[in-house]
Amino acid sequence: MANRTDPLAKNIRGTNPQNLVEKIVRTKIYQHTFWKEQCFGLTAETLVDKAMELDHLGGTFGGSRKPTPFLCLILKMLQIQPEKEIVVEFIKNDDYKYVRILGAFYLRLTGTDVDVYRYLEPLYNDYRKVRQKLPDGRFSLTHVDEVIEELLTKDYSCDIAMPRLKKRWTLEQNGLLEPRKSVLEDDFEEEEEKEENEGMADGSEDEKDHHRKSPERERERERDRDRDRRRDSHRHRDRDYDRDYDMDRNYDKDYERERGRGRDRDRERDRDHYVERDRDRDRERGRDRERDRRDRARRRSRSRSRDRKRHETDDVRDRDEPKKKKEKKEKLREDGTNHPDPEIAEANRLRASLGLKPLNV
């Protein structure tokens, strides 16, 4: 029950808001003591107190990949889904820098592209130091503007995949955003006005001294050209940065695409190897089955030949046995010495020695 999303929460990017955090990281957060003890029962009002207690930011750390309290509060905000006004107040909070980063991180996950640029780009002017926990458990110093830079340009931050963000110049072309105005442009404009006022004040003196007017006018023109060059370079700096970032992203995409093609070729090679191996096995099984069939046929033919010979021998024996019985009877009939009765056989032998005929019994 404590890990369920608020029933009144709306889907973000077509899914449950908590699904914006990977399942493995989400499971680690659910099992962490800070989530069970400190985040249980938090609401949009009481979440502010916990956010004010933060003293560092980060994702997961250590061998068991424990989540930081910052990451736990991000998941809690996704679970209860506070109103947009509360998140904007988090971002506009100047007293607590970690509360500001917490609101900026949540808006980067759930906000629209226009809102992300509108509310996060002004934080580039925040140069305060913050502590960040590294994956090995050690701390490092960074700045708020560097964190905002990571949120706007990187694909991952604090072990969470950032949703895709449209390019700023695309939104400018569609009229959804105005061209970005840097804070330094106001300083340039003030310098321009000051120089123009000085030029107007010195105009009367230049008319009196014609020889002195030409060098001063040349210097003013040179200053104007330098000022225009600085302004143009500053205006195009962001666009150059976006273009370089696009080139890096395109290079990464090409590298990933080439690596994906290599994986596909490896899979096809492995699949062909397995198919060929299966074919060899099928051929080997076919040869084994053919060999077994021939052996069975050979054994059957041998058994049949043996049975045939046995039958022929039995037939010969059956034909010869009556002849032998007949011959035996004839012999018994001739001399009578083989008579079954021993007395008659003895008498017949005696009579045969005397040359007499055997007894007819």
C-alpha positions in Angstrom: 0.0 0.0 0.0 2.8 2.4 0.8 4.4 2.0 -2.6 1.2 2.6 -4.7 0.7 5.7 -6.7 -1.9 8.2 -5.6 -5.3 7.2 -7.3 -5.8 10.8 -8.2 -2.5 11.1 -10.0 -2.5 11.4 -13.8 -0.5 9.3 -16.2 2.7 11.0 -17.4 3.8 10.2 -20.9 1.2 7.5 -21.1 2.4 5.5 -18.1 2.4 5.4 -14.3 4.5 8.3 -13.0 6.6 5.9 -10.9 7.6 4.0 -14.0 9.8 6.9 -15.0 12.3 5.4 -12.5 13.7 2.1 -13.7 12.3 -1.0 -11.9 15.7 -2.0 -10.4 16.3 1.5 -8.9 12.6 1.6 -7.8 13.0 -1.7 -6.0 16.1 -0.5 -4.2 14.3 2.6 -3.0 11.3 0.6 -1.7 13.7 -1.6 0.3 15.7 1.4 1.8 15.3 2.4 5.4 14.9 6.1 4.5 11.9 5.3 2.3 10.2 3.1 4.9 10.8 5.4 7.9 11.0 9.0 6.5 8.9 8.9 3.4 5.9 7.0 4.7 2.8 9.1 4.8 4.4 12.2 3.3 2.1 14.8 1.6 2.8 17.8 -0.6 2.9 20.0 2.5 5.1 17.7 4.7 7.4 17.0 1.8 8.8 20.5 2.0 10.2 19.8 5.5 12.1 16.7 4.3 13.4 18.5 1.2 14.8 21.3 3.5 16.8 18.7 5.4 18.7 17.5 2.3 22.4 18.1 2.4 23.5 16.4 -0.9 22.2 15.0 -4.1 22.9 11.9 -6.1 21.6 8.6 -7.4 22.7 5.2 -6.1 26.0 4.4 -4.5 28.0 1.6 -3.0 28.3 -2.1 -4.0 24.7 -2.8 -3.2 23.6 0.4 -5.0 21.8 2.1 -2.1 19.7 5.1 -3.1 20.3 8.6 -1.7 17.5 10.5 0.2 17.4 12.9 -2.8 16.4 10.0 -5.1 13.9 8.7 -2.5 12.1 12.1 -2.4 12.0 12.2 -6.2 10.2 8.9 -6.3 7.9 10.2 -3.5 7.0 13.2 -5.6 6.2 11.0 -8.5 4.0 8.9 -6.2 2.0 11.8 -4.8 2.2 14.1 -7.8 2.2 17.6 -6.3 0.6 20.5 -8.1 2.6 22.5 -10.6 2.4 25.6 -8.5 4.2 23.8 -5.6 6.9 22.6 -8.0 7.4 26.1 -9.4 7.7 27.4 -5.8 10.4 24.7 -5.2 12.3 26.0 -8.2 12.0 29.7 -7.2 13.2 29.0 -3.6 16.4 31.0 -3.2 17.1 30.0 0.4 17.4 26.2 0.0 19.5 25.2 -3.0 18.7 21.5 -2.7 14.9 22.2 -2.6 15.5 24.2 -5.9 17.3 21.2 -7.5 14.6 18.8 -6.3 11.9 20.8 -8.0 14.0 21.2 -11.2 14.6 17.5 -11.3 11.0 16.7 -10.9 9.9 19.2 -13.5 12.5 17.8 -15.9 10.9 14.3 -15.5 7.2 15.4 -15.7 7.0 18.8 -17.3 6.5 19.8 -21.0 9.4 21.0 -23.1 8.3 24.6 -23.0 8.0 24.5 -19.2 11.4 22.9 -18.8 13.2 25.6 -20.7 11.1 28.4 -19.2 11.7 27.5 -15.6 15.1 25.8 -15.7 17.2 28.1 -17.9 17.0 31.0 -15.3 18.8 28.7 -12.9 22.0 29.0 -15.1 22.6 32.2 -13.0 22.8 30.2 -9.7 26.5 29.5 -9.1 26.2 28.1 -5.5 28.1 25.0 -4.6 26.3 21.8 -3.9 27.5 18.4 -2.7 27.0 15.4 -5.0 27.4 11.7 -3.9 29.3 9.7 -6.5 28.6 6.0 -7.3 31.6 4.9 -5.2 30.2 6.6 -2.1 32.6 9.6 -2.1 31.4 13.3 -2.3 32.3 15.9 -4.9 31.6 19.6 -5.2 29.6 20.9 -8.1 27.4 23.9 -8.8 23.7 24.4 -9.3 24.2 25.7 -12.9 26.2 22.5 -13.7 23.4 20.3 -12.4 20.9 22.3 -14.6 23.2 21.8 -17.5 23.2 18.1 -17.0 19.4 18.0 -16.8 19.0 19.9 -20.0 21.8 18.1 -22.1 22.4 14.6 -20.7 20.3 11.4 -21.2 20.9 10.2 -17.6 21.1 12.0 -14.3 21.2 10.4 -10.8 20.7 6.9 -12.4 17.4 8.0 -14.0 16.8 8.1 -17.7 15.7 11.6 -18.7 12.7 11.9 -21.1 13.5 13.1 -24.6 13.7 17.0 -24.8 13.1 18.9 -28.0 15.8 21.3 -29.2 15.4 24.9 -28.1 15.7 26.3 -31.6 12.9 24.0 -32.8 10.6 25.5 -30.2 11.7 29.0 -31.2 10.9 28.3 -34.9 7.5 27.1 -33.9 6.9 30.2 -31.9 6.5 28.4 -28.6 9.6 30.1 -27.0 11.2 33.4 -27.3 15.0 33.6 -28.2 17.0 33.2 -25.1 18.2 36.4 -23.5 21.4 36.3 -21.5 21.9 38.4 -18.4 25.1 39.8 -19.9 23.1 41.5 -22.6 21.8 44.1 -20.1 25.3 44.9 -19.2 26.2 45.4 -22.8 23.2 47.7 -23.4 24.1 49.8 -20.3 27.7 50.2 -21.7 26.3 51.2 -25.1 24.0 53.8 -23.6 26.9 55.2 -21.4 29.1 55.4 -24.5 26.4 57.1 -26.5 25.9 59.7 -23.8 29.6 60.4 -23.6 29.7 60.7 -27.4 26.8 63.2 -27.4 28.5 65.2 -24.6 31.8 65.3 -26.5 30.1 66.2 -29.7 30.3 70.0 -29.1 34.0 69.8 -28.4 34.6 67.7 -31.5 33.0 70.5 -33.7 35.4 73.0 -32.2 38.4 71.0 -32.8 38.2 69.4 -36.2 41.7 67.7 -36.0 40.7 66.0 -32.8 37.3 64.9 -34.1 38.5 62.3 -36.6 40.6 60.1 -34.3 37.8 60.1 -31.7 35.2 59.2 -34.3 37.4 56.4 -35.5 37.8 55.1 -31.9 34.0 55.2 -31.4 33.5 53.3 -34.6 36.0 50.7 -33.5 34.3 50.4 -30.1 30.9 50.0 -31.8 32.3 47.2 -34.0 33.8 45.4 -31.0 30.6 45.8 -29.2 28.6 44.4 -32.1 31.0 41.5 -32.4 30.7 40.6 -28.7 26.9 40.8 -28.9 26.7 38.6 -32.0 29.1 36.1 -30.4 27.0 36.0 -27.2 23.8 35.6 -29.1 25.0 32.7 -31.2 26.8 31.0 -28.4 23.8 29.1 -27.3 22.9 28.1 -30.8 26.5 26.9 -31.4 26.3 24.9 -28.3 23.0 23.3 -29.4 24.6 22.5 -32.8 27.6 20.9 -31.1 25.4 19.0 -28.8 23.4 17.8 -31.8 26.6 16.7 -33.6 27.6 14.8 -30.5 24.2 13.2 -30.2 24.2 12.3 -33.9 27.7 10.8 -33.5 26.4 8.8 -30.5 23.4 7.7 -32.5 25.6 6.7 -35.5 27.9 4.8 -33.1 24.9 3.0 -31.5 23.4 2.3 -34.9 26.7 0.8 -36.1 27.1 -1.2 -32.9 23.5 -2.4 -33.3 24.3 -3.5 -36.9 27.4 -5.3 -35.6 25.2 -7.1 -33.0 22.7 -8.0 -35.8 25.5 -9.4 -37.9 26.8 -11.4 -35.0 23.3 -12.8 -34.3 22.9 -13.7 -37.9 26.3 -15.4 -37.9 25.4 -17.3 -34.8 22.0 -18.2 -36.2 23.7 -19.5 -39.4 26.1 -21.5 -37.3 23.3 -23.0 -35.3 21.3 -23.8 -38.4 24.3 -25.4 -40.0 25.0 -27.4 -36.8 21.4 -28.5 -36.7 21.6 -29.6 -40.3 24.7 -31.6 -39.6 23.0 -33.2 -36.7 20.0 -34.1 -38.8 22.2 -35.5 -41.5 24.2 -37.5 -38.9 20.9 -38.8 -37.4 19.7 -39.7 -40.9 22.9 -41.7 -41.5 22.5 -43.4 -38.1 18.9 -44.3 -38.9 19.9 -45.7 -42.3 22.8 -47.6 -40.8 20.4 -49.1 -38.2 17.9 -50.0 -40.8 20.5 -51.8 -42.9 21.7 -53.6 -39.8 18.2 -54.7 -38.9 17.6 -55.8 -42.5 20.9 -57.8 -42.5 20.0 -59.4 -39.2 16.6 -60.3 -40.5 18.0 -61.8 -43.6 20.5 -63.9 -41.6 17.7 -65.0 -39.3 15.6 -66.0 -42.2 18.5 -68.0 -43.8 19.0 -69.8 -40.5 15.4 -70.6 -40.2 15.3 -71.8 -43.8 18.3 -74.1 -43.2 16.7 -75.4 -40.0 13.4 -76.1 -41.8 15.3 -77.9 -44.6 17.2 -80.0 -42.0 13.9 -80.9 -40.2 12.3 -81.8 -43.5 15.3 -84.1 -44.4 15.1 -85.6 -40.9 11.4 -86.1 -41.2 11.8 -87.8 -44.6 14.7 -90.1 -43.4 13.1 -91.2 -40.1 10.4 -93.5 -41.7 13.0 -95.1 -43.9 15.1 -95.9 -40.8 12.1 -97.3 -39.0 11.2 -99.4 -42.0 14.7 -100.7 -42.3 14.8 -101.6 -38.6 11.5 -103.5 -38.9 12.8 -105.3 -41.9 16.0 -106.2 -40.0 13.9 -107.4 -37.1 11.8 -109.5 -39.5 14.9 -111.2 -41.1 16.7 -112.7 -38.1 14.6 -111.7 -35.1 17.7 -111.1 -33.0 16.5 -107.6 -32.1 13.1 -108.8 -30.9 11.9 -106.8 -27.9 11.4 -109.9 -25.9 14.8 -111.0 -24.6 13.9 -114.7 -24.5 12.7 -114.7 -28.1 15.8 -112.7 -29.2 18.1 -115.2 -27.5 16.3 -118.1 -29.1 16.5 -116.4 -32.5 20.3 -115.9 -32.1 20.7 -119.6 -31.2 18.5 -120.6 -34.2 20.5 -118.2 -36.4 23.8 -119.9 -35.3 22.3 -123.3 -36.2 21.1 -122.0 -39.5 17.4 -122.2 -38.6 14.7 -119.7 -39.3 13.8 -117.2 -36.5 10.7 -117.7 -34.5 7.6 -116.0 -35.8 6.0 -114.6 -32.7 
